[in-house]
Amino acid sequence: MYVPNHFKEDDVGKLQQHIRDYGFGLLVVADDDGIEANHVPFHLSTEQEGTLGQLQCHLARNNPVWRRLRDGARVLAVFQGPDAYVSPSWYATKAETGRVVPTWNYLAVHVEGSARVIEDPDWLKLHLQRLTDKHESGIASPWAVDDAPADFVEGLAQAIVGVEIRIETLTGKLKASQNQPERNRVGVKAGLEAGEGAKGRAMAKFID
């Protein structure tokens, strides 16, 4: 990912939080068999001190791509935050010079690392519990994995395989009009906040 210095986000804590906030990512595998991308929910574990963390996800056992990860293949995981079209009409400098063009603001985090396949039933159950608890936490009557019959859960767990990625590099890009003068940033923020799209309003929060 091309990241100019003024759009670079290298605060590890912020990048890890972005992954937690936008955890439905893209798992990309590239090897001699070609390139394949799968859309999956991730759990970020930061329990091991001195590391950037581990990404954990699961794939359907019927999905052949997991077999390509058995030997510790390097993979790419992509996380996309809010994004929004930026109109030149929001720039104060439009009236001054006219030298403005449209652009797009967005947040993205790329993770590279070595993957390992996990078929241990206990690991898979804990992984499913962590994913479920995170996404059920804001629901009035949250569902838990243990709410379902144990044999039912065990049967479904046999139909998936786990994947854990040891994070080796974290690359973050936050394009939030940082390259514009303050009066233009003010205009962009106001324009996004006034729009009807939820993504635009979410993007506006990243503009200082």
Steps between C-alpha positions, in 0.01 A plus 500: 500500500638839401513722810626860472650625825213742570248213488712246692363363826768314694366507854471128579231552763283694257551244225403216733188690603407559135522124445270443797255765377495378138570132552322361195801478273641350185737202524725493194708198403748520211718207395579284199135395487389859447343779702188452709315733736246395764280733708503391864455642852823523699582501869815686604690349793764714671560273797860418409722784614776619269303421185271695268229244572333205330206510264261209532226397259338188364416357159253240384669162482357470148695811400821357347704814566584398857708210371730756337578638847621177657870573454498844665422705192526878520164668454352847483197612701330825397271705722294786360364776722262777394545666162340796329504701178634853547348771283716796389203722580580454869840664466530867590782524246261413217375860496854633530688309230270239345798263512317213673387151403288226662666235715414219737571480873535160667654289771680173426723263695709227338643212700764258375605190684549125509191285528444168667201271475334387824258208525498463880134493617574691823678779312214524251236520772690773685546689173128482424416612853732802473358604165144455619546681831657800325221543248217415739622746766280785376182294473234526773468122535836368379526149363785277617650192338400293805134591436500244219505123566856377548473226237367755249795734561749214484355388168531847352854540638602188310401677179754781547874541544675775691768730366738698720726765348805619689513869415836598354418840348221751554444770237241768559369773272262770616417737217300771678587821313822547700666644187245783481517839676287532812222695328459219248497235772228693680297504179546129436401410856187715476411355160531143620305567819218660300471204263247220526749213495610338825845430354553869431410595855732227631780631282444855623600392851855433379548853363676740736 
